[in-house]
């Protein structure tokens, strides 16, 4: 009987260890998910800003659209960098 009890206790310790590892993985997954969601939210904001700039250029007169072009190029660059960073991190 003693061998059985020792064996069962060994199994319980092992399964408790696995449970702790699963808990750690769950916490890490939750943190990672929150980070990804925050990054995606930021990308959506940058995307919306870039779309707004396009609309501004479409509405601008022939004489003033050149002034908007620099702002668009800047917004485009920021969005592209953020998107590239997110894609690299998601791989």
RABELUR-V619725 format. One record per residue. N is the residue number from 1. OMEGA is omega in degrees with one decimal (NA if undefined). D_FIRST is the distance of its C-alpha to the first C-alpha in whole Angstrom. Layout:
((N/OMEGA/D_FIRST) (N/OMEGA/D_FIRST))
This chain:
((1/-176.9/0) (2/-179.8/4) (3/179.2/5) (4/-179.8/5) (5/178.2/6) (6/179.7/9) (7/179.2/10) (8/179.2/11) (9/177.6/12) (10/179.1/14) (11/179.1/16) (12/178.3/17) (13/-179.6/19) (14/-178.3/20) (15/175.5/21) (16/176.5/23) (17/177.5/25) (18/178.4/26) (19/178.4/27) (20/177.9/29) (21/177.8/31) (22/178.0/32) (23/178.1/33) (24/179.3/35) (25/177.9/36) (26/179.6/37) (27/179.0/39) (28/179.2/41) (29/179.1/42) (30/179.7/43) (31/179.5/45) (32/179.3/47) (33/178.9/48) (34/177.9/49) (35/179.3/51) (36/179.5/52) (37/177.3/53) (38/179.4/56) (39/178.6/57) (40/177.2/58) (41/178.1/59) (42/178.2/62) (43/178.0/62) (44/179.1/64) (45/178.8/66) (46/177.5/67) (47/179.2/68) (48/178.0/70) (49/178.8/72) (50/178.1/73) (51/178.8/74) (52/179.0/76) (53/178.2/78) (54/179.2/78) (55/178.6/80) (56/178.7/82) (57/179.3/83) (58/-177.7/84) (59/-175.6/86) (60/176.5/88) (61/-179.7/91) (62/-177.6/92) (63/-173.4/94) (64/-176.0/90) (65/178.2/88) (66/178.5/88) (67/-180.0/87) (68/-174.8/84) (69/-178.4/83) (70/177.4/82) (71/178.7/79) (72/-180.0/78) (73/178.8/77) (74/179.1/75) (75/179.7/73) (76/-178.5/73) (77/179.9/72) (78/179.4/69) (79/-178.4/68) (80/178.9/67) (81/179.0/66) (82/179.6/63) (83/178.3/62) (84/179.3/62) (85/-180.0/60) (86/179.7/58) (87/179.5/57) (88/-178.3/56) (89/-178.3/54) (90/-178.1/52) (91/NA/52))
